[in-house]
Amino acid sequence: MTSTTTSPPARAARPARSGLGTRARTLPAALWRGRTTDAAWVRPAFLGLLALTALLYLWNLGENGWANAFYSAAVQAGASNWEAFLYGSSDAGNSITVDKPPASMWVMALSVRLLGLSSFSILLPEAVMGVLTVALVYAIVRRHLSPQAGLIAGAATALTPVATLMFRFNNPDALLVLLVTLATYLTMRGVEDGRVRWVLWAGVAIGFAFLTKQLQAFLVLPVLIGVYLYASPRRLGTRFLHLLGALGALVVSAGWWVALVTLVPASMRPYIGGSQSNSFLELTFGYNGLGRLTGNETGSVTGGRTTTTGGGMWGETGIGRLFSSEFGTQVAWLLPAALALLVVGVVVLRRRPRTDGARAVVLLLGGTLVVTAVALSFGAGIIHPYYSVALAPAIGGLVGAGAWLLWERRSAPWARIVAAVVVLGTTWWSVVLMSQASSFLPWLRVVVVMAGVLAAVTLLAAPHVRVFARIGAAAALTAALVAPLAWSVDTTLTAHTGSLPTAGPAVAAGFGGGARGGFGGGRPSFGRGGQGFQPPAGTGTQGGFGGRAPGATTGGTTQGFGGFTRGGGGAGLLGGDTAVASALVQALRSDASDYTWAAATVGSQNAATYQLASGQAVMPLGGFNGSDPSPTLAEFEQYVSEGRIHYFIGGGGTGRSNGGSSASSAIATWVESHFASTTIGGVTVYDLGSGSTTQGA
């Protein structure tokens, strides 16, 4: 049979290289109509997909408030101070950076400079990144398969619950996913015509992805390099030269900032948060790099090293992690189908020419899925469920591509059988995942089962009754996408704050399982609305990660990991509510122009709460975990003697974690023994600018 999935026609045969139609047509008409060779429905369907994605990601966006206050505070600082913007400082006083490079903060800070500081202006760029990612997934798949395949791929990506979550949140993951997907698209374009400009731009995209989340951006490099070396139409030597050029583009696009941070004297820039030696290279290869895989993360919130039972603080490692309760409902709805359809794609396209575009698409998406899934599955360090958003484009793309390859071959019995098996397997798996939140729309399981069975039966009978094929396709899409859609809509309608957000309704068990259900087990607001995760028994904590201790009230509550406390609405170690008493806000704003920092407190989450509430710079002692040696006690004493810090706010915690520095703890002890305390808005505060001390110091 003649296939419609061969590579696109030669460039000379296309009426316009942009794919928007002939040059004589007006721009609005071209945008609406698309390629002159497309059916009339194609471009409206694509634009409709983007419009619905934008609606899903933008609806109720302001409900997330400051989302992750840690990053929102850095965005606030960058929008008011260009040095803070350049380095990604936590505060406008430039005491310390966040524990990531600043690329994602740059985008959000520019939005705030343009629109003013608000939850919407911070989160708007993330939603736009989500829409662009869906558009890229569509483009990757449709170029060498079909518009229908692209639409399925884009919809599957958009409706992945963790994608809905993270494209409405201000963690760096949204920009990382966009840039990696862009690099995949550019590499595919390079495979099409062998022009070096495509791979050069792909290198730039990965370079800026590195400036977003460091070594995680490099996971896809073996895939991009391998597919280009294999499938590019150029001679092998030329392919290697192109890749060397791409490497140079990567180094330049990422290296300029790394060189700046490395060469500027430490005394002239903020401390590099997340490192123990004020080194970005240490941060890259340690806490944010190999430590995520090995669990050796000095200064992190806790070690990820495995226990005698094979598990760790961040759950069991192994191939089953992505299918577990904490990851499964986030990303794994279509993961089994994607893996099965990856095999289908490789087998079906195995006899195509080396340079075939459709096979290159399958290899790019499949390789990305495999290497990312392996890293997330076996990483023994800090691996949060929302990291799995990196899988969404690959899963969506493979589902779209594989479904179309089977649809093209629906006249063959084997293709109908495989399609029916994939649909029934996806149906069963969806029911399993929905059972993790048994009280959430219980009738939906019936709908999924009915749609799945109908799809399997009609697909098997398709050659005998032609209309059955279309009924089967519609039923299959319903069975595959209706449950992720429900989880995504629930995510959109629910406020998410703190550092450990999760998509969809609460699931029955969390990290590690066990009698208590692990982190988040049985909690009505799993990682949402300031409730956060409940730690396992024996950790010595009372409130969970950022969650308020049972029965506690705002002001002086004990919570967070490892006995960390907060007072007066401080955010806790990993986030929580961000209410600050008006009396304390007024105190922080009083005479603020006379000081570099209106206050100092242990931990970035605490500092972020007060900074966002007051609009004034607040020094986060010890960085995110309170365990970085920034500042040292001697440096802090000097700042105080120079009159640069107005208040010290108590309740930040012990400031030591997993072998990190105890400098912030020493500072807290020094302040308590040298300055008189007072209570403002239920919070213990020390006036460092008053000059009066206890014990005559």
Number of C-alpha atoms within 10 A of each C-alpha: 5 6 9 12 19 16 15 16 8 9 10 8 9 16 15 14 13 11 15 20 23 17 12 7 12 10 13 9 11 18 16 18 20 21 21 15 11 14 11 13 12 18 19 14 15 20 14 13 21 23 13 14 25 19 15 24 30 20 15 15 24 18 17 23 21 26 29 24 30 30 29 28 30 31 33 31 29 29 24 18 17 14 17 28 27 17 27 31 34 36 32 29 21 26 24 30 26 24 24 25 28 26 22 26 33 21 17 26 29 18 21 24 15 11 12 15 20 16 19 21 20 30 28 23 24 27 28 19 21 26 24 19 27 30 24 24 32 29 21 30 31 24 20 24 25 20 23 19 28 29 28 26 32 32 24 29 32 32 25 29 31 32 30 30 28 27 30 32 28 31 24 22 24 26 27 27 25 26 25 28 28 21 27 28 22 23 28 28 22 24 27 22 15 22 16 21 16 22 31 23 21 29 29 23 26 30 27 27 30 26 23 27 24 21 16 22 21 15 14 23 17 13 21 24 17 14 22 27 20 15 22 25 19 20 10 12 9 15 23 15 12 23 20 15 18 24 19 17 21 22 18 17 21 22 17 11 17 16 12 13 21 14 9 10 10 13 7 9 18 24 28 29 30 33 27 23 15 19 16 23 16 16 24 22 15 21 23 25 20 19 23 25 22 18 24 21 28 21 26 26 22 21 23 25 23 18 10 7 7 11 17 21 23 24 26 22 20 16 14 12 20 22 19 21 23 30 23 24 30 30 28 26 28 27 24 17 26 27 18 18 27 24 15 21 24 17 11 15 16 12 10 12 11 13 20 22 26 26 28 24 27 26 21 26 29 24 20 25 25 15 17 19 19 14 17 25 20 18 23 27 29 27 21 17 24 22 19 23 24 26 25 29 29 28 29 32 36 35 30 30 33 27 25 23 24 21 18 15 15 20 15 12 14 13 19 24 17 19 27 23 15 23 27 24 17 25 26 17 21 25 20 17 21 24 15 19 19 16 12 18 12 13 9 15 23 12 14 24 18 15 23 26 19 22 28 24 17 24 30 22 17 20 16 11 10 12 13 19 23 14 15 26 20 14 22 28 17 19 27 26 21 18 26 27 21 18 23 26 20 18 23 25 15 20 19 31 29 29 25 22 28 26 30 28 24 24 26 20 23 26 27 22 19 12 10 16 19 23 26 27 26 17 20 14 22 28 27 28 22 27 27 31 27 28 25 21 11 7 11 15 20 23 26 29 29 32 28 26 18 12 7 13 13 19 19 18 23 24 28 30 27 22 17 28 27 31 25 27 24 32 34 36 33 28 31 33 22 24 14 23 18 13 11 21 19 13 17 23 16 12 11 19 10 13 18 21 25 28 28 28 30 34 32 36 34 37 30 33 28 32 31 23 19 20 21 24 30 35 32 29 31 32 32 29 31 34 31 32 25 28 21 18 19 11 12 21 16 12 16 16 13 11 17 20 25 25 22 25 30 25 25 29 26 22 29 23 20 16 15 22 21 21 25 30 21 15 24 23 13 14 22 17 14 16 21 16 20 12 13 19 18 17 23 18 24 24 19 24 18 12 11 13 17 12 9 7 9
